[in-house]
Amino acid sequence: MRAACEAAILGFAPAYRQRNAALLGEHENYVRTVLRLLRDHYHELVIQGATEWSVPPQIAATLSDMKPEGWE
């Protein structure tokens, strides 16, 4: 489940985008939101005893709506 969460994070915020956010502040708010929402959801699933990862539609919609222009 952890690997699937990490893959979801990378799907919304690729590693190079995360580095740019950390080093240059580029799209920092979006990257922070991706990390916070997906990590928090992961921890909720762990507490519930879940064994399969999934991104809830409302989180996916929020992140898609927030995605910066020109983001691939």
GUSEFI-633060 format. One record per residue: residue number from 1; residue in three letters; x, y, z of N, C-alpha, C, CB in turn. Coordinates in nm, 2 decimals, padded with zeros to 4 digits, always signed. Glycine has a CB too. Layout:
N
NUM  ALA  X  Y  Z  X  Y  Z  X  Y  Z  X  Y  Z
...
This chain:
72
1  MET  +00.08  -00.12  +00.00  +00.00  +00.00  +00.00  +00.09  +00.13  +00.00  -00.09  +00.00  +00.12
2  ARG  +00.20  +00.12  +00.07  +00.29  +00.23  +00.08  +00.34  +00.27  -00.06  +00.40  +00.21  +00.18
3  ALA  +00.38  +00.17  -00.13  +00.44  +00.19  -00.27  +00.33  +00.25  -00.36  +00.49  +00.06  -00.33
4  ALA  +00.21  +00.21  -00.35  +00.10  +00.26  -00.43  +00.07  +00.41  -00.39  -00.03  +00.18  -00.41
5  CYS  +00.08  +00.44  -00.26  +00.07  +00.58  -00.22  +00.18  +00.67  -00.28  +00.07  +00.59  -00.07
6  GLU  +00.30  +00.62  -00.27  +00.42  +00.69  -00.33  +00.40  +00.71  -00.48  +00.55  +00.61  -00.30
7  ALA  +00.35  +00.61  -00.55  +00.32  +00.62  -00.69  +00.22  +00.73  -00.72  +00.28  +00.49  -00.75
8  ALA  +00.12  +00.73  -00.64  +00.01  +00.83  -00.65  +00.07  +00.97  -00.63  -00.11  +00.81  -00.56
9  ILE  +00.15  +00.99  -00.53  +00.22  +01.12  -00.51  +00.30  +01.16  -00.63  +00.31  +01.11  -00.38
10  LEU  +00.38  +01.07  -00.68  +00.46  +01.10  -00.80  +00.37  +01.12  -00.92  +00.56  +00.98  -00.83
11  GLY  +00.26  +01.06  -00.93  +00.17  +01.09  -01.04  +00.11  +01.23  -01.04  +00.05  +00.99  -01.04
12  PHE  +00.09  +01.28  -00.92  +00.04  +01.42  -00.91  +00.15  +01.52  -00.90  -00.05  +01.44  -00.79
13  ALA  +00.27  +01.48  -00.84  +00.38  +01.57  -00.83  +00.51  +01.50  -00.85  +00.38  +01.64  -00.68
14  PRO  +00.55  +01.49  -00.97  +00.67  +01.41  -01.01  +00.79  +01.46  -00.92  +00.71  +01.43  -01.16
15  ALA  +00.89  +01.38  -00.91  +01.01  +01.41  -00.82  +01.07  +01.54  -00.86  +01.11  +01.29  -00.83
16  TYR  +01.09  +01.57  -00.99  +01.16  +01.69  -01.02  +01.08  +01.81  -00.98  +01.19  +01.69  -01.18
17  ARG  +00.94  +01.80  -00.99  +00.86  +01.91  -00.94  +00.87  +01.93  -00.79  +00.71  +01.88  -00.98
18  GLN  +00.88  +01.82  -00.72  +00.90  +01.83  -00.57  +01.03  +01.89  -00.54  +00.89  +01.69  -00.51
19  ARG  +01.14  +01.86  -00.61  +01.27  +01.92  -00.59  +01.26  +02.07  -00.62  +01.38  +01.85  -00.68
20  ASN  +01.20  +02.11  -00.73  +01.19  +02.25  -00.77  +01.11  +02.33  -00.66  +01.12  +02.26  -00.90
21  ALA  +01.01  +02.26  -00.61  +00.93  +02.33  -00.50  +01.02  +02.35  -00.38  +00.80  +02.25  -00.47
22  ALA  +01.09  +02.25  -00.34  +01.18  +02.26  -00.22  +01.29  +02.36  -00.24  +01.23  +02.12  -00.19
23  LEU  +01.35  +02.36  -00.36  +01.47  +02.44  -00.38  +01.44  +02.58  -00.42  +01.56  +02.38  -00.48
24  LEU  +01.33  +02.59  -00.50  +01.30  +02.72  -00.57  +01.17  +02.78  -00.53  +01.31  +02.71  -00.71
25  GLY  +01.09  +02.70  -00.46  +00.96  +02.75  -00.42  +00.86  +02.75  -00.53  +00.96  +02.89  -00.37
26  GLU  +00.89  +02.68  -00.64  +00.81  +02.67  -00.76  +00.69  +02.58  -00.74  +00.89  +02.62  -00.88
27  HIS  +00.57  +02.63  -00.74  +00.44  +02.56  -00.72  +00.44  +02.49  -00.58  +00.43  +02.45  -00.83
28  GLU  +00.50  +02.56  -00.49  +00.52  +02.50  -00.36  +00.39  +02.47  -00.29  +00.60  +02.60  -00.27
29  ASN  +00.29  +02.55  -00.30  +00.16  +02.53  -00.24  +00.09  +02.40  -00.30  +00.07  +02.65  -00.26
30  TYR  +00.10  +02.38  -00.43  +00.04  +02.26  -00.49  +00.11  +02.14  -00.44  +00.04  +02.28  -00.64
31  VAL  +00.24  +02.14  -00.45  +00.32  +02.02  -00.41  +00.29  +01.99  -00.26  +00.47  +02.04  -00.43
32  ARG  +00.29  +02.09  -00.18  +00.26  +02.07  -00.03  +00.12  +02.01  -00.02  +00.27  +02.20  +00.04
33  THR  +00.02  +02.06  -00.09  -00.11  +02.00  -00.09  -00.12  +01.86  -00.13  -00.21  +02.09  -00.17
34  VAL  -00.05  +01.82  -00.24  -00.05  +01.68  -00.28  +00.01  +01.60  -00.17  +00.04  +01.67  -00.41
35  LEU  +00.12  +01.63  -00.12  +00.18  +01.55  -00.01  +00.09  +01.54  +00.11  +00.32  +01.61  +00.03
36  ARG  +00.04  +01.65  +00.15  -00.04  +01.65  +00.27  -00.17  +01.56  +00.26  -00.08  +01.79  +00.31
37  LEU  -00.24  +01.59  +00.15  -00.37  +01.51  +00.13  -00.34  +01.36  +00.11  -00.44  +01.57  +00.00
38  LEU  -00.25  +01.33  +00.03  -00.22  +01.18  +00.00  -00.16  +01.11  +00.12  -00.14  +01.17  -00.12
39  ARG  -00.07  +01.18  +00.19  -00.01  +01.12  +00.31  -00.11  +01.10  +00.42  +00.11  +01.20  +00.36
40  ASP  -00.19  +01.21  +00.44  -00.30  +01.20  +00.55  -00.40  +01.09  +00.52  -00.37  +01.33  +00.56
41  HIS  -00.43  +01.07  +00.39  -00.52  +00.97  +00.35  -00.46  +00.83  +00.37  -00.57  +00.98  +00.20
42  TYR  -00.33  +00.82  +00.34  -00.26  +00.69  +00.37  -00.27  +00.66  +00.52  -00.11  +00.71  +00.32
43  HIS  -00.24  +00.75  +00.60  -00.24  +00.72  +00.74  -00.38  +00.69  +00.80  -00.18  +00.84  +00.82
44  GLU  -00.48  +00.75  +00.74  -00.62  +00.71  +00.78  -00.64  +00.57  +00.74  -00.72  +00.81  +00.71
45  LEU  -00.60  +00.53  +00.62  -00.62  +00.39  +00.58  -00.55  +00.29  +00.67  -00.58  +00.37  +00.43
46  VAL  -00.42  +00.33  +00.71  -00.35  +00.24  +00.79  -00.42  +00.22  +00.93  -00.20  +00.30  +00.82
47  ILE  -00.47  +00.33  +00.98  -00.54  +00.32  +01.11  -00.66  +00.24  +01.10  -00.58  +00.47  +01.16
48  GLN  -00.73  +00.24  +00.98  -00.85  +00.16  +00.96  -00.82  +00.02  +00.93  -00.93  +00.22  +00.84
49  GLY  -00.69  -00.02  +00.91  -00.65  -00.15  +00.88  -00.67  -00.19  +00.74  -00.73  -00.25  +00.97
50  ALA  -00.68  -00.09  +00.65  -00.69  -00.12  +00.50  -00.57  -00.18  +00.45  -00.73  +00.01  +00.43
51  THR  -00.58  -00.26  +00.34  -00.47  -00.32  +00.28  -00.45  -00.28  +00.13  -00.48  -00.47  +00.29
52  GLU  -00.55  -00.21  +00.08  -00.54  -00.16  -00.06  -00.55  -00.01  -00.06  -00.65  -00.22  -00.14
53  TRP  -00.47  +00.05  -00.15  -00.46  +00.19  -00.16  -00.56  +00.24  -00.27  -00.32  +00.24  -00.20
54  SER  -00.62  +00.35  -00.25  -00.70  +00.41  -00.36  -00.71  +00.56  -00.32  -00.84  +00.35  -00.37
55  VAL  -00.71  +00.64  -00.43  -00.73  +00.79  -00.41  -00.87  +00.82  -00.42  -00.64  +00.87  -00.52
56  PRO  -00.93  +00.87  -00.31  -01.07  +00.91  -00.32  -01.10  +01.01  -00.43  -01.12  +00.96  -00.18
57  PRO  -01.22  +01.00  -00.49  -01.25  +01.09  -00.60  -01.24  +01.24  -00.56  -01.39  +01.06  -00.65
58  GLN  -01.28  +01.27  -00.44  -01.28  +01.41  -00.40  -01.13  +01.46  -00.39  -01.35  +01.43  -00.27
59  ILE  -01.04  +01.38  -00.35  -00.90  +01.42  -00.34  -00.85  +01.44  -00.48  -00.82  +01.32  -00.26
60  ALA  -00.88  +01.34  -00.57  -00.83  +01.35  -00.71  -00.88  +01.47  -00.78  -00.87  +01.22  -00.79
61  ALA  -01.01  +01.50  -00.75  -01.07  +01.62  -00.82  -01.01  +01.75  -00.76  -01.23  +01.62  -00.79
62  THR  -00.99  +01.75  -00.63  -00.92  +01.87  -00.57  -00.79  +01.90  -00.63  -00.91  +01.86  -00.42
63  LEU  -00.71  +01.79  -00.64  -00.57  +01.81  -00.69  -00.57  +01.84  -00.84  -00.49  +01.68  -00.67
64  SER  -00.66  +01.78  -00.92  -00.67  +01.81  -01.06  -00.71  +01.96  -01.08  -00.77  +01.72  -01.13
65  ASP  -00.81  +02.00  -01.00  -00.86  +02.14  -01.01  -00.75  +02.24  -00.97  -00.98  +02.16  -00.92
66  MET  -00.66  +02.21  -00.88  -00.56  +02.29  -00.83  -00.43  +02.29  -00.92  -00.52  +02.26  -00.69
67  LYS  -00.42  +02.19  -01.00  -00.30  +02.17  -01.08  -00.26  +02.30  -01.15  -00.32  +02.06  -01.19
68  PRO  -00.14  +02.35  -01.14  -00.09  +02.47  -01.20  -00.09  +02.46  -01.35  +00.05  +02.51  -01.15
69  GLU  -00.11  +02.58  -01.42  -00.11  +02.58  -01.56  +00.03  +02.53  -01.62  -00.13  +02.73  -01.62
70  GLY  +00.02  +02.45  -01.72  +00.14  +02.40  -01.78  +00.20  +02.28  -01.71  +00.25  +02.51  -01.79
71  TRP  +00.14  +02.24  -01.61  +00.18  +02.12  -01.53  +00.15  +01.99  -01.61  +00.12  +02.11  -01.39
72  GLU  +00.25  +01.91  -01.63  +00.23  +01.78  -01.70  +00.24  +01.67  -01.61  +00.33  +01.77  -01.82
